[in-house]
Amino acid sequence: ELTLNLNDGPEGLVFIPAADSPTGVEMLLAATPLAARMSVYVVHKGVVRPDDGSCATTATCGYIPTADGGTGELLYTFEDISAMGLATGTVCGATTYKLTHAGSITVGGWDEDAAEHIAYDATTQRVFVASAEAASVSVVSIADPTAPTIVDTLDISTALATAACGNFDAESVQSVAIAASTSYSNAIIAAASPNVDETADGYLAFYDASTLAFLGCA
């Protein structure tokens, strides 16, 4: 069922500059919690679309693969995306920009808030997708943006439920971010978790963005 469900409104958006993109083309990542989906879009120059881009039927839909009953005409390969012109110029000027769907991945169940907020690490070409209900972060590779792949999961709940972190009882992961430090060689992922006890303080869990090793909490 989830294969054909439309995305709901995105709750998290991340823009990837061409210099940080796996294909050298600007991209936009979107996290849609109801559909539990992380989607990758290519940003490039285009014309104004006369409609909202939705499909009247599955059989005439270019966004659905032929294997699922669509035409597949609007699905792109890694090579197609790499050959697209860069979205250079002044974004607020007269130039029209277009989002072309490159690929998507479902990281949880329907209506489980499994894809709320996202962070991107250019070095590893991975997206960190926060799950509200599971108190975890899915690690998704977009080395091939047409086929995003889950490569690991950060179990925030287990990492924080240690003596070093005060045996914290994580209720969810409400935010995830990536940062660099002059005193640490790799980028650092920070995941924010509220306590099951709503009157208690929350915690931050820190991970190495490259090795995915748990670094500590605060």
Disulfide bonds with the S-S distance in Angstrom:
Cys55-Cys61 1.97
Cys165-Cys217 2.15
